[in-house]
Amino acid sequence: MTSATQAYTYAAPSSLVDGHLGLATSGGRALSGPALAPRFFSGLVTQAAPAAAALLGVADVALTRYHQPRPGWTRDPVVTCGGDRLRFESFSACGGVYARLDLLSGALDGEVFDRGTTNVDVNGPLREALARVGARDPLHLGVGADALTVTTLDGAVVEKKVPLPERWLRGFAEVQVIAAGMDLRAELPGMIAVRFLRSLPKKATADLWAVPAGRDLRVSDRPSPGAVCLSGVGRLATLLPLLRFAKSLKVYGPADTGKASSAWELELPGMRYTLALSPERWRGFSGEGAVLADLATDQAEADADVVGMLLNFEPEVEIGLLTDRANLSVARVRAALTQLGTAGRVGYDLSEAAHFHRELPYDREHVEHLNPRLTSAKALVEAGAVELDGDSARVRTDGGLREVGLADGSCTCPWWWDHRGSRGPCKHVLAARIVARSAVEVAG
């Protein structure tokens, strides 16, 4: 697995002193363009204790490797200011858990200086300080270097060099596509949510399904209609310290009741904390292949350039508005958003059923290499290895002839037999569909 090294450079470490939480920012992007240390927000957090606990949860996810735990590198959370909210995001070291804290306008009382995305420093001493924030403690939050003048007088530069596996960036792309295919399966009020989460098996590796039962959820060891997959109960661990603040729990999942991704969203006072889990403990989001169908379209890259210029760090990206402004169909706008997602430029908010804009401050030189199946499919097309035959196709490979079903995405290759479409199309199906689309366009 290849990786790039990302350097996080902060003017000083983040700290929490006398109720002043100063989050140092690294290089990122603001409305005005690239910035060395963007300044986004300064003001009060009206709900100090849940905000501190939830921010600690996001940081803990970035610290944790849920599959085959072992010490490793930590990654600083990404923060996006959308004007009326702050979003903090992280991925687990194993790539199978995505966490996001949305601090909404009801939890913020201060001034927004700019919109954009960057990394924020969450270090060991700050973690300890966040853990001590009580219900009556005041909390002043500054996202940007200026807030640190309250807590430090020297400007010592803090630099962290962290290897970022490509799978982490690919995970951001996959999560937004997978989440967009989920529906709300259950909503539990506070006390019922607390009871359910605390009743889950203590074995962290347990796999089960959560089955809606009226206003409650029950646990089953097998799938059933409407059930939500929960693979690896221990991956919900960062929800537990937040239960004392919980107002409700929303559970999301796709129509598929088998092994599938799920999302668990705690509503807290003025904020939301969301965890998305991959279908199995050992599976990272990076290999799910949900983006490949959209990326394989001929127009996606060019359309992404157009749509990307229309994004403005909105907390909600309105697809209808984008279709009008870009003069593109809804399908092409969605494909363009997927393309933008491969560079981490869009996410998806399940609660609001809408995309949002961010700009991950990472090296984009490797973005085109993040989907090797698509690269291989295009190579097969260029080599003339695809022969169409009605609703099927034959693809010549070094491993032999592959028979492809265009409609159902089936293939005679080992990849399809192993995964049966559960991790996206194989390279042969992608190649066949690219050629089939080209044939339709020529005929038209």
C-alpha positions as CSV (number, residue, x, y, z in Angstrom):
1,M,0.0,0.0,0.0
2,T,1.6,3.2,-1.1
3,S,1.5,6.4,1.0
4,A,2.5,10.0,0.9
5,T,3.9,11.9,3.8
6,Q,1.8,14.8,5.0
7,A,3.5,17.5,7.1
8,Y,1.3,19.3,9.7
9,T,2.9,22.6,10.7
10,Y,1.3,24.5,13.5
11,A,2.4,27.9,14.9
12,A,2.0,26.4,18.4
13,P,0.3,23.4,20.0
14,S,-3.4,23.4,20.6
15,S,-4.3,23.9,24.3
16,L,-7.1,24.4,26.8
17,V,-6.3,26.9,29.5
18,D,-8.8,28.6,31.8
19,G,-11.7,27.8,29.6
20,H,-10.0,29.0,26.4
21,L,-9.7,26.2,23.8
22,G,-7.3,27.2,21.1
23,L,-7.2,24.8,18.2
24,A,-4.1,25.4,16.1
25,T,-4.7,25.0,12.3
26,S,-2.3,23.6,9.8
27,G,-2.0,24.5,6.1
28,G,-5.4,24.3,4.3
29,R,-7.8,26.2,2.1
30,A,-10.1,29.1,2.7
31,L,-12.5,31.0,0.5
32,S,-9.6,33.3,-0.6
33,G,-7.4,30.3,-1.5
34,P,-4.6,28.3,0.1
35,A,-3.7,29.4,3.6
36,L,-0.8,28.5,5.9
37,A,-2.9,28.6,9.1
38,P,-6.6,29.5,8.3
39,R,-8.6,31.4,11.0
40,F,-12.2,30.3,11.0
41,F,-14.0,30.9,14.3
42,S,-13.7,32.5,17.7
43,G,-16.4,32.5,20.3
44,L,-18.2,30.5,23.0
45,V,-19.4,26.9,22.7
46,T,-22.7,27.0,24.5
47,Q,-22.5,23.3,25.4
48,A,-19.0,22.8,26.7
49,A,-19.1,19.3,28.1
50,P,-20.7,17.4,25.1
51,A,-18.5,19.4,22.7
52,A,-15.3,18.5,24.5
53,A,-16.3,14.9,24.9
54,A,-17.3,14.6,21.2
55,L,-14.2,16.3,19.9
56,L,-12.2,13.8,22.0
57,G,-14.2,11.0,20.4
58,V,-13.3,12.2,16.9
59,A,-9.6,12.4,17.9
60,D,-9.8,8.9,19.6
61,V,-11.1,7.4,16.3
62,A,-8.0,8.8,14.5
63,L,-5.8,7.2,17.1
64,T,-7.4,3.8,17.0
65,R,-6.8,0.7,14.9
66,Y,-9.9,-1.4,15.4
67,H,-8.7,-4.4,13.3
68,Q,-5.6,-6.0,14.6
69,P,-4.8,-3.2,17.1
70,R,-1.2,-2.1,17.4
71,P,0.6,1.2,18.0
72,G,0.9,3.4,15.0
73,W,0.8,7.0,13.7
74,T,-2.0,9.3,14.7
75,R,-3.6,11.7,12.3
76,D,-5.0,15.1,13.2
77,P,-8.8,15.6,12.6
78,V,-9.9,17.6,9.6
79,V,-12.1,20.7,10.4
80,T,-14.4,22.4,7.9
81,C,-16.1,25.8,8.6
82,G,-19.3,26.0,6.5
83,G,-20.3,29.4,7.9
84,D,-23.0,28.2,10.3
85,R,-21.2,25.2,11.6
86,L,-17.9,23.5,12.2
87,R,-17.4,19.9,11.1
88,F,-14.6,17.8,12.6
89,E,-13.8,14.5,10.8
90,S,-11.4,11.6,11.2
91,F,-10.7,8.1,10.0
92,S,-9.5,5.2,12.1
93,A,-6.0,4.0,11.4
94,C,-7.4,0.8,9.9
95,G,-9.7,2.7,7.6
96,G,-12.9,1.0,8.7
97,V,-14.4,3.7,11.0
98,Y,-15.3,7.2,10.0
99,A,-16.2,9.8,12.7
100,R,-17.7,13.3,12.3
101,L,-18.7,15.9,14.9
102,D,-21.0,18.7,13.6
103,L,-21.0,21.7,15.9
104,L,-24.2,23.4,14.7
105,S,-25.2,27.1,15.0
106,G,-27.1,26.3,18.2
107,A,-23.9,25.3,19.9
108,L,-21.8,28.3,18.7
109,D,-21.9,31.9,19.8
110,G,-19.1,33.9,18.2
111,E,-17.7,35.2,15.0
112,V,-16.9,33.4,11.7
113,F,-13.9,34.9,10.0
114,D,-13.7,32.6,7.0
115,R,-14.9,29.4,5.5
116,G,-12.7,26.5,4.4
117,T,-10.9,23.3,5.5
118,T,-7.7,22.4,7.4
119,N,-6.3,20.1,10.0
120,V,-6.4,20.9,13.7
121,D,-3.8,19.8,16.2
122,V,-5.1,17.4,18.9
123,N,-2.2,16.5,21.1
124,G,-1.8,14.5,24.3
125,P,-2.1,17.3,26.9
126,L,-5.1,18.7,25.0
127,R,-6.8,15.3,25.2
128,E,-6.3,15.3,29.0
129,A,-7.7,18.8,29.3
130,L,-10.8,18.0,27.2
131,A,-11.5,15.0,29.3
132,R,-11.7,17.3,32.4
133,V,-14.3,19.7,31.0
134,G,-17.4,19.7,33.2
135,A,-21.0,20.6,32.6
136,R,-20.7,24.0,34.2
137,D,-17.3,24.9,32.6
138,P,-17.2,27.8,30.2
139,L,-15.6,27.0,26.9
140,H,-14.2,29.6,24.5
141,L,-13.3,28.1,21.1
142,G,-10.8,29.6,18.7
143,V,-10.1,27.7,15.4
144,G,-7.0,29.4,14.1
145,A,-3.7,30.6,15.3
146,D,-4.9,33.9,16.7
147,A,-6.8,32.2,19.6
148,L,-3.5,30.8,20.9
149,T,-2.4,34.3,22.0
150,V,-4.6,33.6,25.1
151,T,-2.7,30.5,26.0
152,T,0.8,31.0,24.9
153,L,3.3,33.8,24.5
154,D,5.9,32.0,22.3
155,G,5.3,31.0,18.7
156,A,7.3,27.8,18.6
157,V,6.5,25.8,15.5
158,V,5.1,22.3,16.0
159,E,5.5,20.0,13.0
160,K,4.2,16.5,12.6
161,K,5.2,14.4,9.7
162,V,2.6,11.7,9.2
163,P,2.5,9.0,6.5
164,L,-1.0,9.1,5.0
165,P,-2.0,5.8,3.3
166,E,-3.9,6.3,0.0
167,R,-6.6,4.2,1.5
168,W,-7.4,7.0,4.0
169,L,-8.1,9.5,1.2
170,R,-10.0,6.8,-0.7
171,G,-12.1,6.1,2.4
172,F,-13.3,9.7,2.4
173,A,-14.4,9.3,-1.2
174,E,-16.1,5.9,-0.6
175,V,-18.0,7.0,2.6
176,Q,-19.8,9.8,0.9
177,V,-21.1,7.6,-1.9
178,I,-22.0,4.7,0.5
179,A,-23.8,7.1,2.9
180,A,-25.8,8.6,0.1
181,G,-27.3,5.2,-0.5
182,M,-28.4,4.7,3.1
183,D,-31.9,5.3,4.6
184,L,-33.0,6.0,8.2
185,R,-33.8,2.6,9.7
186,A,-34.5,3.5,13.3
187,E,-34.7,6.6,15.6
188,L,-34.5,6.0,19.3
189,P,-35.2,8.7,21.9
190,G,-32.5,9.4,24.5
191,M,-33.2,6.9,27.3
192,I,-34.1,4.1,24.9
193,A,-30.9,4.8,22.9
194,V,-28.8,4.7,26.0
195,R,-30.4,1.4,27.1
196,F,-29.8,-0.2,23.7
197,L,-26.2,0.9,23.4
198,R,-25.3,-0.2,26.9
199,S,-27.0,-3.5,26.4
200,L,-24.8,-4.5,23.4
201,P,-22.5,-7.5,23.9
202,K,-19.2,-6.6,25.7
203,K,-17.2,-8.6,23.2
204,A,-15.7,-6.0,20.9
205,T,-15.5,-8.3,17.9
206,A,-19.1,-9.4,18.0
207,D,-21.0,-9.3,14.8
208,L,-24.8,-8.8,14.9
209,W,-27.8,-7.1,13.3
210,A,-29.9,-4.3,14.9
211,V,-33.6,-5.0,14.1
212,P,-36.2,-2.2,14.5
213,A,-38.9,-3.2,17.0
214,G,-41.4,-0.3,17.4
215,R,-39.5,2.6,19.0
216,D,-36.7,0.3,20.1
217,L,-34.0,-1.9,18.5
218,R,-33.4,-5.6,19.3
219,V,-30.2,-7.5,18.6
220,S,-30.1,-10.6,16.3
221,D,-27.3,-12.8,15.2
222,R,-28.8,-13.1,11.7
223,P,-30.1,-10.6,9.1
224,S,-33.8,-9.9,8.5
225,P,-35.8,-7.3,6.6
226,G,-35.0,-3.8,7.8
227,A,-32.1,-4.9,10.0
228,V,-28.9,-2.9,10.2
229,C,-25.5,-4.7,10.1
230,L,-23.3,-4.0,13.1
231,S,-20.0,-5.7,12.5
232,G,-17.6,-5.3,15.4
233,V,-19.6,-3.9,18.4
234,G,-16.4,-2.4,19.8
235,R,-16.2,0.1,16.9
236,L,-19.1,2.0,18.6
237,A,-16.9,2.6,21.7
238,T,-16.6,6.3,21.3
239,L,-20.4,6.7,21.5
240,L,-20.4,5.5,25.1
241,P,-18.9,8.5,26.9
242,L,-21.5,10.7,25.0
243,L,-24.5,8.8,26.2
244,R,-25.1,11.1,29.2
245,F,-25.7,13.9,26.7
246,A,-27.7,11.9,24.2
247,K,-31.1,13.3,23.0
248,S,-31.6,10.6,20.4
249,L,-29.9,7.9,18.2
250,K,-30.5,7.6,14.5
251,V,-29.4,4.4,12.7
252,Y,-28.9,4.3,9.0
253,G,-28.3,1.5,6.6
254,P,-28.8,0.5,2.9
255,A,-31.7,-1.7,1.6
256,D,-29.3,-4.7,1.6
257,T,-29.8,-6.6,4.9
258,G,-26.6,-8.6,4.5
259,K,-23.1,-7.5,5.4
260,A,-23.2,-3.8,4.7
261,S,-22.0,-0.5,6.0
262,S,-24.0,1.3,8.7
263,A,-24.0,4.7,10.3
264,W,-24.8,5.6,13.9
265,E,-25.7,9.2,14.7
266,L,-26.1,10.6,18.3
267,E,-28.0,13.9,18.6
268,L,-26.4,15.9,21.3
269,P,-27.3,19.4,22.5
270,G,-26.6,21.7,19.5
271,M,-24.5,19.1,17.7
272,R,-24.3,15.6,16.1
273,Y,-21.8,12.9,16.4
274,T,-21.7,10.3,13.7
275,L,-19.9,7.0,13.2
276,A,-19.9,5.1,9.9
277,L,-18.7,1.5,10.0
278,S,-17.5,-0.6,7.1
279,P,-19.3,-4.0,6.5
280,E,-16.8,-6.0,8.4
281,R,-14.1,-5.3,11.0
282,W,-11.2,-6.2,8.6
283,R,-12.6,-4.2,5.7
284,G,-11.6,-0.6,5.2
285,F,-13.8,1.7,3.3
286,S,-11.1,2.3,0.7
287,G,-11.8,-1.0,-1.1
288,E,-15.5,-0.9,-1.3
289,G,-15.6,0.3,-4.9
290,A,-18.8,2.4,-4.5
291,V,-17.3,5.3,-6.5
292,L,-16.2,3.3,-9.6
293,A,-19.5,3.3,-11.5
294,D,-19.6,7.1,-11.5
295,L,-15.9,7.6,-12.1
296,A,-16.0,5.3,-15.2
297,T,-18.3,7.8,-17.1
298,D,-16.5,9.8,-19.8
299,Q,-17.9,13.1,-18.7
300,A,-17.2,12.8,-14.9
301,E,-13.8,14.4,-14.9
302,A,-14.8,17.4,-17.1
303,D,-18.0,17.8,-15.2
304,A,-16.2,17.8,-11.9
305,D,-14.1,20.8,-13.1
306,V,-17.3,22.7,-13.7
307,V,-19.1,21.7,-10.5
308,G,-16.0,22.2,-8.4
309,M,-15.9,25.8,-9.4
310,L,-19.4,26.3,-8.1
311,L,-18.7,24.9,-4.7
312,N,-18.3,27.6,-2.0
313,F,-17.8,25.6,1.3
314,E,-21.6,25.4,1.7
315,P,-22.8,23.3,4.6
316,E,-25.4,21.8,2.2
317,V,-24.7,21.3,-1.5
318,E,-28.0,21.6,-3.3
319,I,-27.9,19.2,-6.3
320,G,-30.9,20.9,-7.9
321,L,-29.1,24.3,-7.8
322,L,-25.9,22.8,-9.2
323,T,-27.8,21.2,-12.1
324,D,-29.2,24.6,-13.0
325,R,-25.9,26.5,-12.6
326,A,-23.8,23.9,-14.4
327,N,-26.4,23.1,-17.0
328,L,-26.0,19.4,-16.4
329,S,-28.4,16.5,-15.6
330,V,-28.8,15.3,-12.0
331,A,-27.0,12.0,-12.9
332,R,-24.0,13.9,-14.3
333,V,-23.9,16.2,-11.2
334,R,-23.9,13.2,-8.9
335,A,-21.1,11.6,-10.9
336,A,-19.2,14.9,-10.8
337,L,-19.6,15.0,-7.0
338,T,-18.2,11.4,-6.8
339,Q,-15.2,12.5,-8.9
340,L,-14.7,15.4,-6.5
341,G,-15.0,13.0,-3.7
342,T,-11.9,11.1,-4.8
343,A,-9.9,14.2,-3.9
344,G,-11.8,14.6,-0.6
345,R,-13.7,17.7,-1.8
346,V,-17.2,16.6,-0.8
347,G,-18.8,14.7,2.1
348,Y,-22.3,13.5,2.8
349,D,-24.5,14.5,5.8
350,L,-27.1,11.7,6.5
351,S,-29.2,13.8,8.9
352,E,-29.7,16.5,6.2
353,A,-29.5,14.1,3.2
354,A,-27.2,16.5,1.5
355,H,-23.6,16.7,0.4
356,F,-21.2,19.3,1.8
357,H,-18.1,20.9,0.5
358,R,-14.6,20.5,2.0
359,E,-11.1,20.7,0.7
360,L,-8.7,18.1,2.2
361,P,-5.3,19.7,2.6
362,Y,-3.4,16.7,1.3
363,D,-1.1,16.1,-1.7
364,R,-3.3,15.5,-4.7
365,E,-0.6,14.1,-7.0
366,H,-1.6,10.6,-6.3
367,V,-5.4,11.1,-6.6
368,E,-5.5,9.6,-10.1
369,H,-3.9,6.4,-8.8
370,L,-6.4,5.9,-6.0
371,N,-8.7,3.6,-8.0
372,P,-6.5,0.9,-9.6
373,R,-9.5,-1.1,-10.9
374,L,-10.6,1.8,-13.0
375,T,-7.1,2.4,-14.2
376,S,-6.9,-1.3,-15.3
377,A,-10.3,-1.1,-16.9
378,K,-9.3,1.9,-19.1
379,A,-6.1,0.0,-20.1
380,L,-8.3,-2.9,-21.2
381,V,-10.4,-0.5,-23.3
382,E,-7.3,1.1,-24.9
383,A,-5.9,-2.4,-25.7
384,G,-9.1,-3.3,-27.6
385,A,-9.7,-6.2,-25.2
386,V,-13.5,-5.8,-25.0
387,E,-16.0,-7.3,-27.5
388,L,-19.7,-6.5,-27.1
389,D,-22.4,-9.1,-27.7
390,G,-25.8,-7.7,-27.0
391,D,-26.3,-7.6,-23.2
392,S,-23.0,-9.3,-22.6
393,A,-19.4,-8.8,-23.4
394,R,-16.2,-10.8,-23.7
395,V,-13.0,-9.3,-22.2
396,R,-9.6,-10.8,-23.2
397,T,-7.1,-10.8,-20.3
398,D,-3.7,-12.4,-19.5
399,G,-5.7,-14.8,-17.3
400,G,-8.1,-15.9,-20.0
401,L,-11.4,-14.8,-21.5
402,R,-13.9,-13.2,-19.1
403,E,-17.6,-13.3,-19.8
404,V,-19.4,-10.2,-18.5
405,G,-23.1,-9.5,-18.0
406,L,-23.7,-5.8,-18.6
407,A,-27.0,-5.5,-16.8
408,D,-26.2,-7.4,-13.6
409,G,-22.5,-6.7,-13.5
410,S,-21.6,-10.3,-13.3
411,C,-18.3,-11.7,-14.5
412,T,-16.4,-15.0,-14.6
413,C,-13.3,-13.6,-13.0
414,P,-12.2,-14.6,-9.5
415,W,-12.9,-11.1,-8.1
416,W,-16.6,-11.4,-8.9
417,W,-16.9,-14.9,-7.6
418,D,-15.3,-13.8,-4.3
419,H,-17.4,-10.7,-3.8
420,R,-20.5,-11.0,-6.0
421,G,-20.7,-7.2,-6.5
422,S,-20.5,-6.4,-2.8
423,R,-17.3,-4.4,-3.3
424,G,-18.2,-2.7,-6.6
425,P,-17.6,-3.8,-10.1
426,C,-14.5,-5.6,-11.3
427,K,-12.2,-4.2,-13.9
428,H,-13.7,-6.3,-16.6
429,V,-17.3,-5.1,-15.9
430,L,-16.0,-1.5,-15.8
431,A,-14.2,-1.9,-19.1
432,A,-17.3,-3.5,-20.8
433,R,-19.6,-0.7,-19.6
434,I,-17.2,2.0,-20.8
435,V,-17.2,0.4,-24.3
436,A,-21.0,-0.1,-24.2
437,R,-21.6,3.6,-23.3
438,S,-19.3,4.7,-26.1
439,A,-21.2,2.5,-28.6
440,V,-24.5,4.1,-27.6
441,E,-23.0,7.6,-28.0
442,V,-21.7,6.7,-31.4
443,A,-25.0,5.2,-32.5
444,G,-26.8,8.3,-31.1
